[in-house]
């Protein structure tokens, strides 16, 4: 099962493209492409060959064949000749050679008649080599040649010599030779090694190693295979088991790798090299395989009961055969995880149990036999694999505690699940580990909440609640209800507040348990814009926590208090309160408090117009989240806030990268929706209507019912309004604007980037609909003005949005320029230009449009660019005061390819996107862009795009 999508390898394609460009300039070159078996060498070279053929090159293909120790003589060159005969006919091929020379080729292909009388002597061989050199040079006179020879690690001696001959003697012909080989099969005595060394010294020869795919590229490959976005668990499983080797990815996906051993389709490929080793070596390898992909020399010696000398002697053939490798720290590493799995599967049942038990005993006896911090989990693994239930339970419980201390929450869940699965097999399990079954479920649910495993967490909570009596243990039940509320909220489910109300009634006394419940309840109320009740409950909880002397709870509650301040529009107060909470978190070493406060500070900074600072603070927080194992939850939320700040200041490509990276970490559903909303804002700005529609479907605007949380509800409706505006559906946009202006409830916020941003877009919708729906537009605007009278202002962002809402577009544009927010600046300049044009001030309109136009072009804001150009045409305005004489000559300096690149630059495409659309490398695109900027006399992509429109280069 092969992915139809070509994944990664952009840098490698760029290297091949550069080598080809060198060859086309009458300087022959060669690229030695190395990589592991199944590493994607053929796919890479095939993709490049397609591009080269499309560019006019003559692509010749040959491959070596494995036949025991030596390959089939001249196999790649025979294949090459066969291709030429099929394309041109034997007579035409012979005509390219001196008279009678074709008889030398007849030794390889009968179509060339009777072979010459020479056998494989040095004279005959030298002549054959010369004929091939002449043939390729003559072919290259017609068009550039790309000569591809695959699997040269299997090449016979003659083929290797001919390859070396051609590499040395093809000097000026436009020929690129691409030679692929398996670098993992080149043992010390491999005959290709000296050839590669010789070729490496030849001028114009480049060595290229094809790396394994990274996690994101494996995800893309799986998506191409299955035709949809893969689950995070599938990506993780396939990535770790395949180690990024494309062939293994395909086989594992085809075989449904979640619950399988080594796929049969790979077994022969993997195990063949092992079965050729001595029996004692195979026995030791089986033991080593039980120890994992990497096992230390001392540990392996202890488990095998071999002396150092005997162990080294047993392993030497495996090292020479590249089955295992010697790593730093006197350890042995299997070359690939699937090799280890295949060897491990060869163990007999009794052998399997005995060996794993030996590993557990030896590590427990001397924990320095494994890397620091790994002993507990190694022991747990081996006792479980040895099927010793008692010791597996005890070891898993100990390892779970170690994992929690190391912030390895995913590992902790797995180990606690093992404890739960073994519980009924050990009669006195509670006595053995010192806690009851319910405690294990509670710990597992907490770890699941932290690591974003919502479904598993809900199952743990359900199990724990079923074992408890709320009359006997109300506080314990209340805490579990809070956790269930959090998990349901993370899952995107509504009405989680009922659990919190019930939990609050279970703990009426001023205890730590009540503070715990009120902390969560007040937070949910704040998000629902019920800030009065939420603030009151927060203040009550703060008093209790201070009486108890619990700074950790105090920090959590300060964040809640700041949240209410933020939604009410008191951004400065929110920032100060968050910073106070963050200081508590850092002092206590609480990652949760630190990250939560930091995320809210980032949001406050962006709402206050300090977006650059917000970006830097977010990056700081993301680094902390990675370090302590909270990226899928806290880290992804910080990435979302960073993306919001980047979107605000027009760094849209960076925002999209941040969003894609965070989404690739499979965050909880609620954070995923936050990320998709920010992507929706960028889609609206770029005019990506289909993308915006998909996002709206995903975040749930189809039902049109208010969500529990005010900010989700407002953001969704604002994006829906943008979609209607993009489609020119003015009446629908106005009806959506009305929904954003409820006459009852507390869903509307005064927060700058929430409520005031929505008000500015409502004004834009009313202006756009003024001609087609004048009465409805006037009514909606009046309703919005009434709502605005009750909103508060805090900070320059809310002031700028307020200016845009009231129609003071020039003042708004100046404010946005001061804040460094080009999208809003260009938008309000265009609105100001439209107002000036309606008032008959053509010069004023022209000045504003000329300022807005290059900003819009540089952003790739296609709807805004179109609006500016349309207004300029209707008003009879030139978007520049006049083109210089030099401008006219520049139109003829651009090559057709540069014009294609310029067209895509003007559409806001990144270098990577342009490369994909034009089937060239990103590096080549960068060269084209540099040339375009120089020829047009511009300094930025935005200026180049504006010049392209001005000079009518994109017609």
C-alpha positions, 0 to 999 in steps of 0.5 A: 500500500503506497501513499499517493502523496510525496512526503518530505524530501524537499531538501533532497529534491533541491540538491538533485535540482541544483545538480541538474542545473549544473549539468545543464550548464555543460558541467557533468555532475553525479549524485550518490544517493544513500539510505536504508532499505525502504528509506524512500530512495526510489520514490525520491529519485522517481519524483525527481525524474518526473520533474526532470522529464517535464523540464525536457531532460532525457531520463535513462533508467537502470538497476542492479540485480542481487544474485548472491555475492555478485550482481548480474554483469552490466545489468543497469547498462543493459537496461539502459540500452533496452530503453534506448532501443525501445525509444529509438530503435537499434539502428538509430542508437547504432548510428550515434556510434562510430562504424562497427562500434555497435557490435561491442554493445551486442554483448549486452543486447542481441538487437545490435547483431553479432558481438565482436570477437573479444571476450572479457579482456581489458582491451574489449572492456576498455572499448565497451566503456568508450562506446558507452561514453560516446553514446551518452555524450551523443545523446546529450548533444540532443538534450540534457541526460539524467542517468539513474542507476539504482541499487549499486550495492548489488552491482557486479565488478564490471558495472562498478568499474563502468560507473567509475569510468563514466563519472571520471570522464563525463566532463562537459556533457550535460549529464547528471548521473544519480546512483542509489545504494543501501548505506546500511548494507555496506559492511567494512569489506563491501566492494562498493566502499572503495568505489564510493571513496573514489567517486567522492574525490571526483569533482562534481560528485555530491553525496546525499544521504536520505534521512528517515521521515520525521513524525509530521512526515509520517503523519502525512504519509499515513494520511495519503495512504488512508485518505484522511487525517490519521488518529494521533495514536496511529501516527505515534505507533507507526512512527515509533515502530517504523522509525520513519522508514517509509517502506515500514510505514506502508507495511505497518499501515497496511497490516493495521499495526496497532495490534500486530507483530512484524508484517509478513511482507517484511519478515524475509527482508528483516530476518534474512540477515539474522538467520545467516549468523552462527547459532550462538550469535542468534541465541544471544541476539534473541536475549538482547532483543528481549532487553529492548532496542538498546541494551548495555554490555554489562546487562547483557553479560549478566543475563547471558552469564557470558564473560566479556570475551565470550559475549563479544565473540558471540556478537561480533558476526552480528556487528559485522553483518550490521544487524546490531551496532555498537553505541556510546556507553558500551551498549548494543543497538539493533539497527532497526526496531523491526529487526529487534521485534522480528528476532524477539518473535523467534523466541519459544514461550518458555525461553521468552518468560525465562529471559524476561525474568532474568532481565528483571532480576538482574536490573533489580539486583543492580539498577546501574545496569540501565540508564538513570531513571529507567530501572523501575519501568524496565523491571515492570516491563520485564516482569509483565513480559515474564507473566509473573503477575505479583511482581508485575503488579508491584513493579508497575505501581512503583514505576507509575510513581516514578513516571509521575515524578518525571512528568511522564503522564502518558507512561503513568497511565499505561502503568496504572492501567497495567496495575488495574488489569493485574488487580484481580489476578493478585488476591491481596493486591491492595495490601501489596501496593498500599492503596485501594482500587479506587485510588488507582482509578483516581490517579489514572483519571488525573494523569489522563486529564493532564495529558489530554486523554479525555476518553480514558479519563472519563472511563476512570472517573466512571469506574471510581464513582461506581465504587464510592458512596457519596454519603460516606466520602462526599469530598472524594466524590466531589473531586471526581465530579470536578474532574468529570466536568473538566474532562467533558469540557475538554471533550467539547461537551456542553453543560458540564456545570451541572456536575459542579453545582452538585459537587458544590452542594456536597462540600458546604464546609470551608475545606480544601475540597470546597475550594477545589470545587469553587475553583473550577465552578467559578472558572466555568462561570467566568467563561460563560460571562457570568462574571458577577457570580464567578467573582463572588465564588472566587473571592470566597474560595480565596479567603478559605485558601488563605486561611488554610495557607494553601498558596497553590489553591490561591494561585489557581484562584487568582487566575480565575479572578484575572479571567473575569477581569479580562472578559469584563474588559479590565485587561491591565488588571487581568495582566497584573493578577496573572503575573501575581499568580505566575509568581506563585506558580514559579515559587511553588514549582507548579507547572500547571499554575505557571503555564495557565497564568502565562497563557492568560498573560499572553492573551492579555498582552495581545489584547493590550496591543503588545503582540510581539511581547505576547509571541515571545512569552508564548514561546517561553511557555511552550518550552516549559510545557515541553519540558514538563510533559504538558504540551498536548494541553497547556503547550497547545493552548499557548501555541494557540495564543501565540497564533492569535498574536501572530494573526493580529500583526499580520504574520500569517504564515508563521501563525499557520505554522504554529497552528499546524504544529500544535494540531499535529500534537493532537490536542484536546478537542476544545483547544483544537477548536481554538486553533481552528478558529484562528486558522479561520481568521486567516482564511477569512483574511486570505479569501479562502472561502472553502477552508473557512466553511470547513472550519466553521463546520468543525467548530460547530456553528451549524446548530446556531445555539449559544455555547456554554462559553462566551468567547467560543460563541462570539468567535464562531458567529464572527467567523460566520459573518466573515464567510457571508461577507466573502460570499457577498451574502449581505442579508445573511451577514446582517442576520448573523450580526444580530445574533452577536447582539443579544438583548438578554444574557451576558454572552457579549464581552467587552474584551478587545479581541472579542467584543470590540473586534466583533463590533468593528466587523458588524460595522463593516457588514452594515456598510457593505449591506447599505445599498442592498439592505438599507433598512436592515443595515440601519436597524442592526447598526442602531442595535450595535450602537446601543450595545456599544454604549454599555461596553467598556474600553481598556487599552489601545486595541479596544480604542482602535476597534471602537474608532473603526466601529464609530466610523472614524476610519482615519483615526483607527488606521493611525492607531493600528499603524502605531500598534503595528497591526497591518491587516487592520491598518489596511482595512481601515485605510480602505474604509476611509478611502471609500468614505472619502470617495463617497464625499467626492474627495478623490485625492484623499481616497487615492492617498489612502488606497496607495498606502493600503494596497502594498500592505494588502498585497504583502499579506496575501489578503486577496479580498482586501486587494480586490476591494482596493482595486475595485474601488480604485477602478470605480473612482478612476484612481491609479494606485501609484502616482505614476510609473517611472520610465524604468518600470516599463522596461522591467516588464520585459526582463522577467522570464516566463518562470519568474512571471509564474512565481510572481503571480503566486507571490501576489496571491500570498503563497509561501515559497513552499506552496509555490514549489508544490504548485510549480513542481520545483524546489523551495530553494529554486523558488527563493532564487526566483523571488530574489531575481524578481525583487532585483528586476522590479527594484523592490525590497519586499514580496509585498512591494513586488506584488504591488508592482506586478499589479501596477505594471499589469504583469499578471493579466 
